Amino acid sequence: MSTSGRSTSGDHTHSASDVAAELRETDFVRVLARADGDCLAAAGLLARACADRGVPYQVRVGRFGETLARPTDSSDEDSTDARDTAVAIGLDPATEVHLPGETTPASVTAFDAAGELGATPDAVLALAGVVAAGHPAGAGESAHVLERAREAGLDRRLGVGVPTDDLVDGLAHSTLAHADYSGDSETVQAALAELGLPAELDEAAHRAVASEFALAVAGREGATDRAAETVERALRPHAIPDEESGDAGTASAPFATVEGYADVLEAAARERPGTGVALALGHDARADALDAWRDHAERAHAVLREGTTGRYDGLFVLRTESAPVETVARLLRDFRSPEPVALVVGESEAAAIAVADSAVGAATTEAARAVGGTGGGTPTRGYARFDPETDTKDFLAAFREARQ
């Protein structure tokens, strides 16, 4: 059993074995997961392992700057000896258990920890977390997770990784990439009609769809060199077998591909966290999660097209009144930004993301404090909240100054 997950981010980081050891002896688990697909998948894997052991748990989704509040003392004498364990996934390292998810995806560490606890963790959910974290499924320390899923029927095919069998729906609402028709089902329908696809898609049809999508993303006006590289994460997806053909459920899921599953997890974590948690826990939340995914994608792609942008030395900024700022920041970095750091500033929140480590989290935290807000992050990403009355120019100025 792999014990991946240890990194150099601090003394509070735990390996899979550490996590399993802590959870094995606890009476109640409280999880605070960062609002993204990887951390949400990790929370689901750990919570399911706890449920298998009969250990009650609570899962909540949060943003940078949030912490796990300690429960107040109980007057119930029978509960005084109960051990409560706090788990932070991507957030608040000052807890008994911390999975940072920066070097190794948190979902891989959680998958291994769940296995050490005696559970049969969902390999497809873990792979979706890996993809949501920006890594290819099976890359690096997730190789054994992919192997487990393949043994249960997961297969790679040609085409584009979307969560539904409806290609129009999938291509229009995918946030794995940004094309001119993203967010517009009618335009996608017209583009696919020109391909003359058969009713039942064969390899040639899947190849044609993938080529069209890649060209629409990387060949669009204003697309960056990085776009051609990044769109690859949506191509040649890992197809998930139907529920009936999975092995003990480990290779079945409510979505068509691992890549599409990752996209929905990411959107639900930010758009409707409660639905995202239900999905990660294995509940029947498919319809609500897809609704959240569609709403999230439509708003993100519209803002990316319509927001006001500005270019500075090493920084590309998009300003908007309202948006899913974290998703827009990622899309901005990958498909529009000529600079290594992308920043999206909304009416009361902001998000920054970088191509490589560049102290983005520290700059976001400092800028948030400068305008009376809160925030946090990692070397490559940051998130901040502030009063809607704040002049966004002040936040931008503070962020630029913090990076100097």
Protein Blocks (a to p, Z undefined) as FASTA:
>chain_A
ZZehiackbjkbccfklmmmmmmmpcbdcdddddbfklmmmmmmmmmmmmmnopacdddd
ddehiacddddddfblklmmpccddddehiajlbfbdceklmpcfklmmmmmmmmnopac
dfklmmmmmmmnopaehiajlmmmmmmmmmnopacdedjddfbfblklmmmmpckbccfk
goiaklmmmmmmmnopafbdcfklmmmmmmmmmmmmmmpghiafklmmmmmmmgoiaddd
dfklpghhlagcfbfbfklmmmmmmmmmmmmmmlmmmmmnopafklmmmmmmmmmmmmmm
mmmmmmccdddehiacdddfbdcfklmmmmmmmmmpmbfbdcdddfkbccdddfbdehkm
mmmmmmmmmnopacdddfkbccddddfklcfklmmmmmmmmmZZ
